[in-house]
Amino acid sequence: MDSRRRRDTPTEDLYERAHIEGKTVSGHGAGCSGEKLQAFATVVDDDHESITGEDIIDRVENGIHAVGRCGSIRDDMSAVGEAYEEIGAAEISLSTDGMWPRELVREGYMDVVVRRAIEEGVSPADAIRMATLNPARHFGLSNLGSLAPGNIADILLIDDLETVNVTTVINGGEVVYNNHEMAVAPRSYEYPDHFYDSVNVSTDPDEFRVPADVAVDGEVRAIEYREGLLSGETNVVPPEEDGELVAAPEDGLLKVTLLDRHPDGDGTGFTGFVTGLGPIEGAIATSLTWETPGVIAVGSGEDLRRAVSHVNEMGGGWAVVRDGDVIAELPTRVAGVCSDLEVEETAKLYTAIESALRSLGTDVERPMIGIQTLTFPGVPSLKMSFSGYADIFSREIVGLKPN
């Protein structure tokens, strides 16, 4: 018999391997506090889910390096400012946690994060440290993060520390940006052919059908989208047509389909229902699904299948369909998740996708975030998987049968 301690999940094997290799373990501790936070602190080294100053202080006091974020997902710099007043800068780093192309072009990147930290009361020197030296040391990158002899560094020249106005950027010893103008052309990259052939999911009509006999007294389980990345659980009574349950977009009841595009998968998946995204007349599909290699589609009727077909044809991306016509698209051909277009063009197409979604009837604040995170298990509570709903709290896959 193996004398090693029994581990319940593959995740625990990963924790042990990381510690053996001396690697940093990053965690998602959304809403974690008290005894749960103490247990969390025994297996992770950092967390970027703090949304209040108290959250950050609790993490640092429990030995967790706190990462404050400001980007397209959230702006938690007010929390960083509150915590900084009490615990200083040593155990806080800064990140964007993702900056979408539109914000990248319009606002900037890490310069935005540093500026926001300063606006919330962090001294300029400490804000810069949080974005450079602190993360480098935390992740064991001993030759990065400071302008010390022998280190590797890009150099920024800033003419105003309060506004973080970057005037010059030196990369690899070469001036690449000066006086607010690019001095070099964007780099081009070439990827293996298989990177452009990673999206091939089923468009069989059966994948998008829900048989009426799965209902109990007409009811089925559904995802209730709430806001941001949050979703819950509800029961709904979909209309029935020709032996199957269908969407009722006028009432905000939509179908949601997740299809497996993993190289070892068969392209099939699961179809359920979702509420809370608004009275969408049409459909949207995307291969930018968080934490899973899939294609997710939300909507009704034949438009659902048409949107998935177009994502297939593009080799990945976003597609918005109304009455069978594609009214907006954004290709992300590189591995199905990255655009190979110029960032300015990508930003324009992101805006076009969101505008098209508005024209279909969605009324939520950030519909693209809401849709692509319906697969994300890091935030509760009911999400999509290839074989059913993922019940995050119970850690099990559940079906359409109402709770």
BAMI-564750 format. One record per residue: residue in one letter; z, y, x of N, C-alpha, C in turn. Coordinates in steps of 0.001 Angstrom, whole numbers, plus 524288, in hexadecimal, padded with zeros to 5 digits. Layout:
N
aZYXZYXZYX
...
This chain:
403
m800007FB5B8035280000800008000080000804DF8037B
d7FD1B808D5801DE7FCEC80DBD804AF802498105280470
s8047F8116C80900809BE8139B8092D809D18198080861
r8054981BE9808208052E821938076480731822FE801FA
r80938827CF801A180B1C829AB7FC8F806A5829B27F8A2
r807C7827D77F3FE803CA827B27EFE68028E82D427EE22
r7FD8A82E7F7ED857FBED833997EBA47F91B832ED7E678
d7FA24836827E2E07F829835EA7DD927F283837AA7DCF0
t7F0C283B7F7E0067EB8E83DA77DF487E8CD83E627E482
p7E39983EAC7E4727E0B183FC97E9497E224845147EB9A
t7E3DE848BF7E8497E56184DE17EA367E9BF84D727EE36
e7ED6D849F17ED407F1BE849497F0E87EFE48472C7F627
d7EBD7843F07F61F7E97E8422B7FB077E739846D47FDFE
l7E4CB84A637FB0F7E28584F027FD917E6C2852707FFED
y7EB2A853197FD157EF82856207FF327F143853CE8046A
e7F20584EA9804797F40184C198092E7F02584CA580DAF
r7EB1784C0180C817E71B84C7D810987E7078520D812C9
a7E791855F180F4D7E79085B608110B7EC1185C71814C2
h7F0AB85A59813717F52E85B32816CE7F4878586B81C0E
i7F243853C881C057F14C850EE820E47ED8F853F982462
e7E98D85657821EC7E5928593C824DB7E73F85ED682607
g7EBCD86065824147EDA5865AB8250C7EAA5869D082218
k7E8A18687181D887E58286C0F81A687E8DA86EE18165E
t7E6EE87351814B37E99487664810B97E8348745080B59
v7EC12873CA807ED7EB30871FC802977EBC18769E7FEE2
s7E788877EA7FC347E79887C3C7F8787E85487A227F2FB
g7EB1587D097EFB77EC3187B217EA757EB0787F227E643
h7EADB87D417E1697EA77880857DCC37EF8987FCF7D9B0
g7F300883AF7DA017F8088832E7D7677F894886CE7D2C5
a7F486887247CF917F4A188AAB7CB0D7F93A8895D7C780
g7FC9688D347C686800FF88C717C2FE805668893B7C52B
c8051E887CE7CA29809058845E7CC8B80DE48877D7CE05
s8127A885927CC6D817518884A7CDA981BD1884627CDB3
g82062886447CF5C8250A883027CF418249287E067D26F
e8265A879B07D0288263D874B07D2E1820B0872E87D40F
k81D17874277D0828179D872A97D1728157E8757C7D641
l816D887A797D6DD8151587D627DB6F8176E87B1A7E064
q81C61879867E03881ED8877307E4CB81C26872187E651
a81AC486EF87E25C817E886A1F7E37D8127886B547E5A0
f80FF186F3E7E35680ABF870FB7E50480AE6872937EAC9
a80F27875387EC5380FA78772A7F1A881021872D27F5AC
t8116386E147F406811DC869C27F7BF80C988678F7F956
v80872868EB7F677803568669B7F7A87FF1586A9C7F8D5
v7FFED86FA47F79F7FBE3873897F8B67FDF28779D7FC8E
d7FA4687A317FF207FBA387E46802DF7FA96883C1800CE
d7F7048843C7FD127F5E5889627FAE27F42D888E77F533
d7F45988D4A7F2737F2E788D6E7ECEE7F0CE892E17EBAE
h7EC9E8931A7E89C7EA48898327E7477EA7B8994E7E168
e7EE0B896CA7DE9A7EE3C8975B7D8EF7F28989B0A7D707
s7F51289DE37DA877F92D8A17C7D8D97F6D28A6257D5FB
i7F9168A77B7D17F7F7198ABED7CE847FB3A8B0327CDD3
t7FFE78AF657CFF5803F78B3637CFE58067B8B3A77D545
g809198B80A7D65480BE38B8797DB3D810148B45A7DBC8
e812BE8B32D7D775816CE8AF287D78C814838A9D87D904
d80FCF8A8AA7D71180D398A3BB7D87880C808A35C7DE66
i80AA08A7987E0B68099F8A7997E65880EB28A6EB7E95A
i812B78A9D37E7D5817C58A9717EA76819F38A3E97EA17
d8199A8A1837E56F81B8689C237E4C3818BD898657E86B
r813A7899097E90C810B9895847EC7181253896277F222
v812BE89AFB7F3D98143889BEB7F946819BA899E57FA4C
e81D4589AB37F6A6822A7898C87F751822EA892D57F774
n81EF28903D7F52F81EB988A837F54481B40888767F9A6
g819C188BED7FD41816C388A38801D1810F6889CE800F9
i80EFC88C047FCBF8095A88BE87FBA0806F38911A7FD2D
h802C9890F2800367FFF0895AE8019F7FD0D8979D7FCC3
a7FDE189C777FB467FB8B89E977F67F7F65F8A1487F7BF
v7F2638A00D7F4A97ED3B8A2717F54E7EC138A5BE7F07D
g7EBC18AADD7F1367EA7C8AE5B7ECE17E49E8AED37EC45
r7E2CB8AF1C7E7777DD298AF2D7E68B7DB7C8B40E7E38A
c7D6CA8B5BA7E4C17D4538BA0B7E1F67CE758B91A7E237
g7CC3F8B7A77DDD57C6A88B6787DDC07C4C48B5ED7D83C
s7C0A18B2ED7D78E7BE478B2547D26A7C1898AEFC7CEC1
i7C5308ABE27D0D97C8778A89B7CD8C7CD2A8ABB07CB93
r7D0158AE1B7CF3D7D4BE8B1167CDCB7D5AD8B56D7D1C7
d7D8CA8B93F7D03E7DAB88BD347D3D17E0B28BD0F7D389
d7E3148BABF7D79A7E8C58BA2F7D7B57EB418BDAE7DBD2
m7E8A98C1EB7DD397EAC88C54D7E1487EFC08C81A7DFA0
s7F0848C9037DA927F56B8CB6A7D8E67F9FE8C7CA7DA2E
a7F9318C2AD7D9A47FD3F8BEDB7DB077FE528BEF87E0E2
v7FA298BF727E4007FAD38BFCB7E9AB7FE068C4997EB11
g7FCC88C90C7E8867FFB48CDD27E99E8056F8CD567E844
e806AB8CADA7E3E080C1E8CA217E24B80F0B8C6B37E635
a80CA38C2617E7BF80F3C8BECB7EB6A80FD68C1417F0C8
y80BFF8C43D7F27080C088C6AE7F7A1810C98CA2B7F855
e812518CCE67F43F816D28D0617F49181BC58CD697F5FF
e81C118C8757F479820D88C5707F568820858C1DF7FA24
i81BF58BF6B7FB1281BA98BB6D7FF31817FE8BCD2803AC
g8154B8C14180359811D38C2BF8079480CBA8BFB48079F
a80A138BFDC80C1A804BA8BDD680C6D8042D8B89380F1F
a808368B6B2811BC8079B8B24281546805818AD55812B3
e8072D8AC2980DDC805A38A74480B58801FE8A823806B0
i7FECF8AC44806EC7FAF38AD46802CD7F5A08AE1180553
s7F1AF8AB60803447EC478AC41804D17E9368AE4680021
l7E49F8B04E801247E1478B2577FD017DC378AF337FCAC
s7DA228AECC7F7EF7D5238AC187F7287D26E8AE687F261
t7CD728AD0C7F1B97CAA78AE8C7ECE77CB1D8AA537E8C4
d7CBD48A55F7EA677CB748A0D87E6E87C6358A0C77E420
g7C24A8A31A7E68F7BD008A3257E4627BB538A88E7E2B5
m7B6FD8AA737E4D97B4CA8AF757E3457AF2E8AE6D7E188
w7AE298AF487DC817A8F78AE357DA737A5018B2287DC8C
p79FFA8B0AE7DCA879C058B4267DF0179C198B9B67DCE6
r79CDF8BA5F7D7D079CCF8BFA17D5907A11A8C3017D7E4
e7A5EC8C0E37D8417AA378C3CA7DA877A97B8C4767E06C
l7A7238C08B7E2F17A62B8C0D37E88D7A29B8C56E7E9D3
v79E7D8C6227E6B379AC88CA6B7E79479D218CFA67E5FC
r79FD58CFB97E19B7A1B78D49F7DF5D7A6B18D6987E1F5
e7AA368D2EC7E3887AF5E8D4897E55A7B06F8D3367EB11
g7AECF8CE9E7ECC87AFF08CCFC7F2197B2A08C7BD7F22F
y7B5248C6967F6977B78E8C1707F72D7BD3B8C2157F8F0
m7BE9F8C06E7FD9B7C4168C0C17FF397C5E78C6667FFD8
d7C24F8CA06800B67C3D68CF88800E57C6288D13D7FBAC
v7C4238CEFE7F7547C6418D02E7F2287CBE28CE407F1C3
v7CCD88C9887F3AF7D20E8C7307F3487D6038CA5C7F66F
v7D48E8CBB87FB327D8118CED37FE767D9288D41C7FBE9
r7D51A8D69B7F9D57D5C88DBB07F7417D9838DB467F2A1
r7D8E78D7247EF817DC4D8D6767EAFB7E1F48D58B7ECA3
a7E2BB8D2A77F0E07E80B8D1C67F2C27EA8D8D6F37F45B
i7E7958DA3B7F7037E9948DF597F89E7EAD48E2A47F3D4
e7E7838E2697EFDF7E8848E5537EB0F7ED928E3A07E871
e7EF168DEB37E9517F3E08DCAB7E6E87F8A68DD4B7EA62
g7F82E8E0657EE8C7FCBE8E1B77F1A97FD458DEF87F6DF
v7F9AA8DB787F8377F9DA8D8DE7FD457F7DD8DCA88016B
s7FA838DCF5805E97F8B08E07880A087F35D8DE9E80BF8
p7EFDF8E24580D9A7EAAB8E0A180F6F7EAE08DC87813C0
a7EE6A8DD36817877EEB58D96D81BD47F0328D403819E2
d7F3F48D3BE8163D7F5938CEA8814227F15D8CC4C810A3
a7EE928CF9080DAF7EA5F8CD9080A557E6158CB1580DA1
i7E4C28CDA1811F97E0C78CB6B8157F7E2D08C663817F9
r7E7C28C65D819697EA228C19C81B9A7E9DC8BD22817AC
m7EAF88BE3A812AF7EAC68BA2F80EA17E54E8B7DB80E08
a7E1528BACF80F757DBEF8B8F080EDD7D9B98B69A813DB
t7DC908B70F8183D7DA6F8B54F81D3C7DE2A8B19B82015
l7E2338B3D9822827E5AE8B0BF825CB7E8D48ACB4822B9
n7EAE88AE3A81E327EE208AA8D81B2F7EB2B8A598819A5
p7E6888A6038171F7E3C78A129815B87E20789E0B81A74
a7E08D8A0B381EB17DEE689DDC823677E36489A8B82584
r7E80989CD8825C27EC8A899DE827B77EE1989592823F0
h7EDF2896C581EE17EF89892D881B097EC1588DFE81B4B
f7E6FB88ECA81C0B7E36588A5481C207E27888839821A4
g7E5AD889D98256D7E561887A382AA87E0978893E82DBA
l7DE5888DD382C7F7D9AF88FB982F3A7DB7D8938483377
s7DD308915A837C77DFEB8946983BC17DC838986A83E7F
n7D74F897B083E5E7D3DA89B5E841177D13789F3983D5F
l7D34E89FA9838A07D1288A353834D17D57B8A6E6832CC
g7D3E68AB118303A7D7A78AE4C82D627D9898B32683022
s7D86D8B3B3835397DA2B8B85B8380A7D6728B97383C8E
l7D68A8BE4683E6E7D33B8BFD0842D47D6178BEEF847FD
a7D7BA8BA1A848E17DA728B8A984DB07D6888B66F85196
p7D7A98B6D9856B37D41D8B4AD85AA37D2FF8AEEC859A4
g7CE018AD7B859D67CC6D8A813859157CB908A68285375
n7CCEA8A9E084FC47CC2D8A8A184A407C68A8A99B84883
i7C5328A71A8443A7C01C8A7F0841BA7C0FE8ABA683D2A
a7BDE68AFCC83CD37BEE58B38D8389C7BA118B6B583745
d7B9388B77D832397B5CE8BBA8830707B9198C0A18308C
i7B69B8C511831657B9788C9FE831D17B78C8CDC282DA7
l7BB358CFF982AB17B9F28D3F2826D17BC188D92A828AE
l7B8F08DD44828157BAC98E284829107BB918E52C823CD
i7C0418E747823007C1BD8E99E81E057C32E8EF4D81EF5
d7C0DD8F2E981BF87C2038F87181CEF7C6708FA8A81987
d7C8628F74F815E07CCBF8F8F0812987CFD18F41981107
l7D4988F39D812FE7D7B18EEF1811F17D95F8EE8980C41
e7DA088F2E08099B7DBBD8F2B58042E7D7758F08F8009B
t7D29F8F231801877CE3D8F0777FE327CB5D8EBD180083
v7CCD18EA478054D7CA488E5E7808117C4588E6A880802
n7C2AD8EB30809AA7BD1C8EC76809CD7BABA8EA6480EDB
v7B7DE8E61780E747B58C8E38C813037B07B8E65281479
t7B03C8E835819497AB858EAFD81B107A81A8E7A981E9C
t7AA918E3FD821817A7998E0E18254A7A9C38DB5282572
v7A63B8D785825F37A7C78D207826847A50B8CFCE82B50
i7A8188CD6182EB77A5F98CAD9833617A6E58C505832D7
n7A2B18C1FB8331E7A2F18BC57832807A0538B9C483727
g7A32B8B658839D87A0ED8B3C483E6579F348B78A84292
g7A1EE8BBFB842FB7A0918BFE3846E979C208C37284560
e79A048C2CB840AC7958F8C5E183EE6797268C94583A44
v795708CE2383A40796708D18C835D0792DA8CFE283154
v795288CE1582D0F792068CC2E828A7792288CFF382406
y795D38D3B68243E796478D793820067985D8DC9282269
n795BD8E0F882163797658E5DA823C6796108EA6E8203C
n799CE8EDF781FA2799068F29681C4E797118F11A816E2
h7996C8ECEB814C47984E8EB2C80F6E792B08E92880EC6
e7905C8E74F812F478B278E501812A978B0B8DFEB815C2
m7884B8DBEC813A2787BC8D6F981662784308D7AC81B1A
a785C78D58481F86782A68D5D78244977F9E8D0D582552
v780AD8CCC48224677DE58C7C5822E177C558C5CC81D78
a778918C24E81D58776EB8BFF48186177AA28BB89816F6
p77B048BA39811EC77E498B5C48105B77C808B0C381308
r780298AD778146477ED38A87D816DE77C368A4E7812EF
s778A58A1C6814C77762C89DD68116E7781E898738131D
y7787D894ED80F5077A7488FB58105B776B088BA780E30
e7765A8874B810D277341882E980EE9776E587E4A80E05
y7762687BAF809927797F877518081D776288726780792
p7788786DD18083577598868F08077377359868A3801F2
d76F0F865D08016376C698656C7FC57770058638B7F805
h7739A85FF57F94D776E885DC87F52977AA6861D67F2F0
f77B7A8661F7F5B777EB786A507F39177C2686CBA7EEC2
y776FC86C757EE987741E86ED47EA45772DB86AE07E5F5
d77513866487E66377410862307E28C7793285F967E101
s77D05862C27DF7C78239860B17DE5F783A0860F97D89B
v78002862B67D55B78116863247CFBB77D1785FE67CCB9
n77EEF85B9A7CA8977B7A858317C78377ECD8553E7C395
v78025857E57BF5378385855847BB6678057854037B697
s7829E850C97B35477FE384EC77AEBE77F168530E7AAA7
t77A74853037A85C77961856717A3E2778138532E79F0B
d779CC84E4C79F257792784AF579A8E77C0E84D69795F3
p7799484DF27916C77C318505A78CE77817484DE578B93
d7820A848D078CAA786FE8463478B7178B948487D78E7C
e78A8184ACC7931678EBA84D0C7963B79159851A87937C
f78EA18541078FD87908F858D278D607926F857E2787C2
r79271852E2786247941085185780D4799BD84FCF780B2
v79C50850F777C527A19F84F1877B617A19084C2877632
p7A21E846F8776467A1FA843F2771667A6518459D76DB2
a7A50F845D3768BE7A8E584795764D97AD84843E67646C
d7ACCE83EF5765D57B11183B3C765117B57983BC476917
v7B4ED83F5B76CE17B93D8402E770897BD72843A676E19
a7BC2C84642769D17BFE4849D0767587C404846CC76449
v7C89A8491F763D07CCC884702760947CDC284AEF75C34
d7CC628494F7576D7CCA384CE8752F57C98A851E57540E
g7C52585131756B37C1B185593757D97C317858A075CB4
e7C7AC8579975F087C98185AA57637A7C84585809768B5
v7C74F85B4B76CA07C6D485972772057C9CC85D3277595
r7CB0885B3A77A257CD9785E7B77E1A7C9928622978086
a7CB41866DF782077C7C786AA7784747CABD86DE878870
i7C7CC8702E78C127CA04873F078FBC7CA558793D78D0A
e7CEB587BCC78DBC7CF548812578BCC7CF4A884D77907B
y7CADC887747915F7CAA288B26795B97CDFC88FE97946A
r7D10A891B97983D7D4988960F797487D2F089AF579A3E
e7D38089AFD79F4E7D1C789F747A26A7D18589DCB7A81B
g7CE6C8A0AC7AB257CE1689F7A7B0B27CCCC899CD7B1B0
l7D061897047B44F7CFBC891797B5787D2E188E077B1C9
l7D58E890687AE0E7D93888D897AABE7D69E88B3E7A5E8
s7D80B886737A4B57D637883EB79FE67DA898806979DDC
g7DA9187FA7798CA7DE6D87C40796587DBC78782C792FD
e7DEB58760278F5B7DCCE871C578C0D7DD5F8734A78657
t7D98F871B0783357D9D18729A77D987D6F286E2A77AD7
n7D77D86DDE775B27D47286A487727A7D0BA86D7276F1D
v7CC0086B7976E6C7C80B86E3C76B597C58486A7A76786
v7C2EE86CAE763937C0108698875FB97BA5486B3A75FE5
p7B724868A57632F7B1AC86A28763A97AE868687E75EDD
p7AA4486B3975DBA7A6B786975759957A43E8643675B0C
e7A29D8614B757217A00585C4B7580F79A7085C8E7560F
e796CD85AB67594F7914D85A8A757DD78EFA85563759BE
d78CCE8526A7562678A2484D877578378D74849FA75AF7
g7926F8497875996795CD845D575C59797F0847C076186
e7973684CB3762B47997984EBD7678379C2D853F27667B
l79FE18553B769F17A2B985A287698C79FC685E5176C9A
v79F45862E976A4679C328671076CAF79F8286BFA76D45
a79D6E86F9A770437A0218748D7711E79FAB8780776C54
a7A32E87BC576C087A2F987FD2767F77A3818850F76AB9
p79F4D886DB76D5679FAC88B8B770967A1738906676DA0
e7A01C890BF7689B7A1C389546765957A7B7895A176526
d7AA578912D765DA7B00989101765AD7B274890A676B1F
g7AF328911776F267B12F890BD7747E7B25488B3C77648
l7B05B8874B7736B7B117881D6774EA7AC2287FEF77799
l7AC8F87EBB77CA97A80A87D6077FDB7A8A2877F478232
k7A43F87594783757A45C870C7786807A4C48721F78C45
v7A73286E9C78F4C7A76A86F25794F57A635869D279752
t7A27A869BE79AE97A0C5864EA79D6B7A15C865697A351
l7A3A7861727A5CC7A403861377AB7D7A14485C537AD5E
l79D7085CFD7B0D579A3B858AC7B2D179B03858187B8B5
d79B25853497BA7E79C61851FC7BFE879784852697C359
r797CD855D47C75479364856327CB02794DC854437D07F
h799188514C7D0CF79A8E84EF87D5D07963684B3C7D78E
p7950A84B127DCA9790D4847917DE8079185841E87DCD8
d79663840337DC237976183AD17DA7E797FC83A577D494
g7978C83EBF7D1C57981A83EA37CC167930D83D357C967
d7934783C997C43A78E9583B247C14678C8D83FA27BDEF
g78EB6844477BEA178CBD848D47BBD278ECA8496C7B64F
t79217845CA7B4987941B8460F7AF4479968848CD7AF43
g79BAD8495B7AA9A7A0A784C137AA657A34184BC87A51C
f7A5C48500D7A3977A8F28503A79EDD7A7C58553A79BE3
t7A797854C1796B27A6E08594E793537AB77859C978F9F
g7ADB385E7178F7E7B1FC85F9978BF37B10C864D17894D
f7B54C8677E788007B4E886C84785567B87687084787F7
v7B70C8757F787747BA1D879B6789A07BA2887E4C785D8
t7BE8F880EC785777BF02885B6782667C0C688A2478603
g7C07E88EEC7842B7C292893597870F7BEB18965F78A44
l7B9D28947778AA97B5D38973278DB27B27A89AD178A58
g7B39489AE1785427B0B089E59781CE7AC6189B9177ED3
p7A9E589E4E77B317A5C689BFF777EB7A08089BDF77AB2
i7A01A8986777E9979B5C89823781D1796F98956077EE2
e792B28981A77DF978E06895E377B7D78A0C894AD77FBA
g78A1088FDB781AE786BF88E5578608789DD88AEC789AC
a788B788B3978EBC78B94887F67927678B2788A28797F5
i78EEF888B279B2A78ED4889ED7A0BE7903E885057A3BB
a78DB8884427A84078EF087FCB7AB9F78F34881AD7B13C
t7927787F177B452792DE880707B9DD7949587BBD7BD10
s792D787BA87C2007949B877AC7C5B479907879AD7C920
l79AC587E807C83479F32880A67CB1A7A43B87F357C84C
t7A5B387A587C8BD7AA64878567C6297AEB4877A07CA2C
w7B335879BF7C91B7B7838799C7CCDB7B9AD874157CD78
e7BA6C872987D2617BD2886DCB7D3D17BA5C868BE7D247
t7B59B8690E7D0717B2D4864477CEFD7ACFA8651F7CF72
p7AA068613A7D1567A457861D87D1D27A1A98609E7CCA1
g7A14C864697C94679F1B8636F7C41B79BA4867D37C23B
v799A2867277BD897970086B4A7BA9D799D886BB67B568
i79BAC870617B41A79E69871327AF3379B1A8749D7ABAF
a79B1F8736C7A6A8798208766D7A2DB79B818778179E1C
v79B1B87C3679C0E79E0C87DCF7977679A408803979392
g79AA787E9C78E927973A880E678AA27967187D4678609
s791BA87D56783F4790B087A3A77F4B78AFA8789C77F0D
g78A018748877BF0784B3872D777AC37818D8712877F77
e77C728717F77ED4778D086FF7782F4779208739E787A6
d77B1187864786D177B8D87C0F78B2F77F17879F178F76
l782E7876C278DF97867C8747B791CF7837487125795B6
r7802986DC3793B277D0F86A52797107790486D6E79A22
r776C28715F797BB772CD8749479A50775268777779EFB
a779E38796879E6677C6C87C2C7A2B277D70878847A750
v77F43873C67A6377802A86FF57AA6777B0086E8E7AD0A
s776E586DC97AA03771BD86C817AC3B76FED870B97B007
h770E6875A87AE9E76F17879E27B20C7724587A237B712
v77754879117B6C577A79878CF7BB897786E8746E7BF0A
n7770B86FF97BCB2774A186BB67BFA976FBD86D987C274
e76C58870397BF9276751871F37C1AB767F7875C87C62C
m76BF28791D7C5E076CD087CFE7CA0576F5387A987CEDF
g77197875E97CE5B77496873B47D2A977A05875EB7D2F8
g77BF3877EB7CE897812B87A1F7CE437811A87FCD7CCB1
g7856A881937CA65785D48870B7C8F3787F8887CE7C382
w7868E88C467C1367881688DB37BBEA7833E88E467B88F
a7839A88C987B3AB77F4F88D4C7AFF47819288E9A7AAA6
v77F86892BC7A83A7811B8944B7A2F677C678939C79F5E
v77D45890DD79AFC778FA88F767977677A4289143791ED
r776478936578F52776C0894C0789CA771BC8932C7870A
d7725189030782C076DD188E5B77FAF769C588B9F78313
g76BB48888A786E07683E8857678A2F765F08885078ECD
d766C088D7578F297648D890907936D768C2891F07976D
v7675E8919679C7476AE28933B7A09F76AA3899297A0F6
i76F1189BC779FD076F098A17C79FC6771888A3CB7A4B3
a774038A08D7A7D57761C8A2577ACDD7770989D9F7B04B
e7764289E5C7B5657771D89A167B912778DA89C3C7BE53
l77BD3899127C11A77D5B89A347C68177D278951C7C988
p7793C894647CCDD778F588F957CFF577D1B88F897D446
t77FAF88B1B7D4ED7832688A3A7D9707816C8850E7DBD9
r77D45885457DEC077A80880957E08077D4887DB77E4F3
v78082880667E7F27830687DF37EC72787BD87ACF7EA8E
a78722875AC7EA7F78B2C872097E8A878CB48730C7E302
g78972875D47E02378A78876DB7DA9E78E7087B217D9A3
v790A187D6B7DDCD794C8881477DD18793E18866E7DFF3
c790458868F7E3AC78F7088B4F7E6C2789F588D7A7E5E7
s789A9892917E5527849D8952B7E4C278231896037EA24
d77D0C8953D7EA8F77A56896777EF677773089B897EEE4
l7787889E9B7EAE1776148A3B87EA29779498A7D57ED13
e7770D8AC707EDC477A0A8B0C17F00377EB48B1E17EC80
v782FB8B3B17EEEA787C28B47A7EBE4786FA8B88E7E799
e783C98BC907E89A782D38C0877E49C77FFB8BE357DFEA
e77C2F8BAD47E0E0779538B8507DC9F77CE98B4927D9AC
t7801E8B1AE7DC8B783D38AE2D7DA08787888B1357D67C
a789558B5B87D84C78CDD8B8F07D52878A378BAAD7D015
k785478BC327D067782638BDD67CBB8781EB8B9567C7CF
l780F18B4A27C9D1780528B0257C657785878AE887C3E6
y789D28AF237C6CA78EFA8AE367C47A78FDD8B1D57BFDA
t78E8F8B6BC7C09778F268BA887BC5678BB48B9177B7B8
a786ED8B72A7B8D5783628B59A7B4A27858C8B0F87B193
i787FE8AD427B44C78A5A8A8C07B1A178EA78AA907ADFB
e792178ADF47AFEE796618AFCD7ACAC7945E8B2E67A7FE
s7905E8B6217A8D178E238B9257A47C78BB68B58B7A068
a789218B1647A23F786D28ADA379E9878B018AADD79B75
l78F648A98C79DFE793B98A71979B32795E98AABB79704
r796448AFB9798497980E8B38479463794558B3A678FC0
s78F4D8B34A790E878B728B37A78CA778BC08AEA178931
l78DC18AA4378B5778E6C8A5887882B793368A5EA784A3
g796D48A9797860379B518AA34782967A0A18A96E78504
t7A0EE8A83078A217A61B8A77978C697A90E8ACA578C7A
d7AE1D8AC5578B937B1448B11178B567B5F28B0DB78F01
v7B5E08AD45792D27BA388ACE97967F7B92E8B07579B27
e7BD578B1A779E0D7BCF08B57E7A23D7B9628B3A17A6AB
r7BA248AEC77A8797B70E8ACBF7ACDD7B4F98A7567AB77
p7B0D88A7287A86C7AEFD8A2177A6767AD2389E537AAAD
m7AAD08A04F7AEF27A8DA89CC87B2FA7AD51899F97B5BE
i7B18C89CCA7B6D27B63289A527B91C7B862896477B553
g7B8AB897B27B0537BAD3894207AC6E7B7DE88F0A7AC19
i7B2AB88F4F7AC507AF6E88AA37ABC07AFA98873B7B09F
q7AF14889867B5447AECA8864A7B9ED7B40E883FC7BB82
t7B859885FD7B94F7BD7C883CE7BA927BF80880207B65B
l7BC4287EB87B2987BDDD87AD17AEBE7BE9D875737B139
t7BCFB874F87B6317BDB8870127B9177C239870607BCF6
f7C4E0874D67BD547C89A875CD7C1947CE06873BB7C042
p7CFD586FA27C30A7D4F186D4A7C1D37D987870437C42C
g7D876874507C7407DCAF877227C9CE7DFAB87ACA7C63C
v7DD8D87BD67C1937E01E87F417BDC37E01187C677B883
p7E48987C4B7B5BA7E4DE879417B0E47E1A087B9F7AC7E
s7E0F78787C7A7F87E3868736E7A78F7DFB086F227A5FE
l7DB7D8706C7A30A7D79586C777A1A67D25F86E1B7A405
k7D00A86AA07A71E7CB2D86BC17A9D57C7438675A7A8E0
m7C296867FE7AAF77BE74864167AA4F7BE37860617AEF5
s7BD0D85B657ADCC7BBB9857A47B1DC7B6E4854AE7B002
f7B4DE8513D7B3537B01F84E657B1F37B10984A2F7ADD4
s7B5F5848C87ACE37B70D844817A93C7BAB18460F7A4D0
g7BBC984B1E7A4537BF3184CF57A0287C1B08520F7A1B3
y7C573853BA79E987C8708585B7A00C7CC8C856D97A420
a7CD7585A4A7A7D87D1A18597A7ABA67D67C85C5E7A9BE
d7DA718596C7A84F7DF6C85BAE7A6AE7E2A185C967AB9D
i7E2F2861867AD517E53B862B67B2627EB09861647B290
f7EDE5862977AE757F385861B47AE857F4E985BE77AE7D
s7F1FF858C87AB7F7F33A853317AB497F05C850157AF83
r7ECD6852AB7B2487E9DA850367B6827E6DE84B737B4A2
e7E42484C167B0427E106847C37AE377DC25849D57AB8C
i7D861846537AAF27D3988479C7A8227D456846187A268
v7D32B849C579EEF7D3C0848CA7995B7CE7F8499D796BB
g7CDE5847607922D7C900847A478F4F7C90684BA478AFF
l7C56D84AFB7875F7C4D184EA9783097C8CA84DD677EB8
k7CB6B8495677EBF7CF4A8485B77AB87D37384C8977AD9
p7D48584F107765F7D8428536C7765A7DDB5851C0777EB
n7E0778554B77A5E7E5C48543477C357E9A1854307779B
